[in-house]
Structures are given as C-alpha cells and as structure tokens.
Amino acid sequence: MSQNGIGDQLGQAWAYHRAGQQDEAAQAFQQILNTNANHIDALFGLGLAQRGSQQPDAALETFQRCLTLVNQALEAEPGSDRYEILQRMLEQRIAEIKSAAPGS
C-alpha cells in the first residue's frame, strides 16, 4: 500500500475516533495493521479506540506492544521528540488502565 493510501486510511480512522465511533475506528486502524503490523500510529490509535470501547485488556496489550516499538525507535533515533512524546503518552495510558483495574 502506498504511503498516501496509508495516510488516507489513518485520516479516516482518526476521524472515526474523534467522532466517537470507536468500533469503526478500531476496524480502520486494524486494516492498516493487517498490512503493516508495526505501524506505530495505527497501534496507538487502535489502543485508544479499544479503550474508548471499554476493552481495557485489549487496549493495555495494544499500548504495551506500541510502547515496545516506540522504545526501539528511540534506540534508533535518540532524542526524537516524536517518539519521546509518544513514549510518555503510552506510559500514561498504560498507568491509567492499570490503576482502573479491579484490585489495583
């Protein structure tokens, strides 16, 4: 798939998410991941959509997978603002889900 095609798909997925259509957003992000399983932006969006759909376990797993990829990207590009910001955002989402879990 071309970069432009992925960009269009990402744009549509984020539009679904912003509109509160989390199931549609999750499907759109998953389509991107079916082509590129390590697409960081699609993984982050999928995690947000899963969280928005009250699927905390799935969201936690997706966020942790995304954080692993972001950490690898930071090793390759130390000091990258983009990845440092994503890393902090992912760590916050993971902490929120864990703190909301029963028995935490």
N, C-alpha and C positions, 0 to 999 in steps of 0.2 A: 504494500500500500504506500502511496506517495505521502510525503510529509504534509502536503496540502490536504490530502484526504484525511489524515490523522488529525490535523488541525481543525478541519471542519467537524469531524466526529467529536473531538474534545469540546469544541464550542457548543455543540448540541447537548452533550452530556452535562456540561456546566449549566446550560440554560435550564435543563430539566431540574437540576439540583436547586438552582436559585428559585425556581417556580414552586418548589416543594414537592415535585413529582419524583420521589426518591426511588421508586421501583423502576421507572423509566430511566432515570439517571444511572442506576446500577447496571441495567441492561446495556446502556450505551457505553459505559466505562468498560464493562466486561467484553464487549465486542472488540474494543481496542486491544485489551489484554489477550484476547484469543489470537491476535496477530503478533503482538509484542508483549510477552508475559512480564517483562521487566520495565514497562513504561511507568516511570515514577509518578507522573502527573495523573495517569489513569488509575493507578493504585491508590493514590491519596484521595482522589475523587470517589472511588468505589468505597473506601473506608468511611468517608463522610456520608455517603448515601446509605450504607449499611447501618451506620449509627442513627441516621435520621429515620430509618425504617424499623427502629427498635430491635436491631440484631447486634447486640453488643459483642457477643463472642466472635461473630464473623468479622465485625469491624476491628476488634482487637487483633485478630490474626492478620488481617489485611494491613493495618497500620504497622505491625511488627515487621512484616515482610517488606513493606515500603521503607521502614527505618533502616533495615539491613542494607538495602540498595543505596539509600542516601549516605549511609556511613561509608560504603565502598566508594561512592562518587567523591566524598570528601577526602578519602585517602588519595584518590587520583588527582583531585583539584583542591588542595588545601587552601583554606581561606575563602572559598567560594561563598559569597553572600547568599546566593540562591539556596545552596544546599544547607548552609548553616541555619537559615531561617526555616527551611522545611524540617530540619532535624529538631529544632525547638518546638515547632508546631506539632510534629508527630509525638514527641515526648509528652507534650501537654495532653493531647488526645488520649494517649495510652494511659496516662495517670488518671485522667477523668473517668475513663471506663473502669479501671481497676478500683478506684475509690467508690464508685457507684455499685460495684458488685456486692451481692449479699455476703455477709461475713467479713467485709473488709474493715 
